[in-house]
Amino acid sequence: MKFGSAVIFLVALVMSAVHAGATVLPDSCGDDKVQFDVKAQKDQPAPVPPDSAKAQIIFVENFAQNEGICVECKVTTRVGVDGAWVGANHGNSYFAYAVDPGEHHLCVDWQSNFGRLKKKVGLASLTAEAGKVYYYQIKVRIKQYDTTTEQYLELTPLDLDEGKYLVKINPVAIASAKK
């Protein structure tokens, strides 16, 4: 049964690859051609607080899956701020990004070559204050039904205590743009 579910999931991904092409992304994202390689570094100190003239946004990816499907899968999510990609996460990980005070538009998408997954986007906006730290969770979910698989991607603000805890238990994501 588990093997059959995995086969159905893989077939669905391959079928969606046929329809892959240029994806139209929201303005808060970045250029769809930019792809990232991400390495996770465990046991790193918490991010340094922002400079008093800046704010800091910490993006934490949280991947959950149903049992029996995609064991040890790790999704790469790109993070955009105000129309440019600023980093990426892979699996349960986080990274910090400094911004100027003011209004910002945030985007996260599922980095994939499969058309259906490329359209998974999470959006949020934020009015940042100098010296403050904001935590956002990137929720990646895969739900398996009898004959179908659904993928979800959300970007949601976290409360300060939960954000600090997730940073404490997850590795830092170090992303570099692919050449």
Stockholm file with secondary structure:
# STOCKHOLM 1.0

chainA/1-179         MKFGSAVIFLVALVMSAVHAGATVLPDSCGDDKVQFDVKAQKDQPAPVPPDSAKAQIIFVENFAQNEGICVECKVTTRVGVDGAWVGANHGNSYFAYAVDPGEHHLCVDWQSNFGRLKKKVGLASLTAEAGKVYYYQIKVRIKQYDTTTEQYLELTPLDLDEGKYLVKINPVAIASAKK
#=GR chainA/1-179 SS CHHHHHHHHHHHHHHHHHTCCCCCCCTTSCCTTCCEEEEEECSCCCCCCCCTTCEEEEEEEEEEECTTSSTTCCCEEEEEETTEEEEEEESSEEEEEEECSEEEEEEEEECCSSHHHHTCEEEEEEEECTTCEEEEEEEEEEEECSSCEEEEEEEEEECHHHHHHHHHHSCEEEEEECC
#=GC SS_cons         CHHHHHHHHHHHHHHHHHTCCCCCCCTTSCCTTCCEEEEEECSCCCCCCCCTTCEEEEEEEEEEECTTSSTTCCCEEEEEETTEEEEEEESSEEEEEEECSEEEEEEEEECCSSHHHHTCEEEEEEEECTTCEEEEEEEEEEEECSSCEEEEEEEEEECHHHHHHHHHHSCEEEEEECC
//
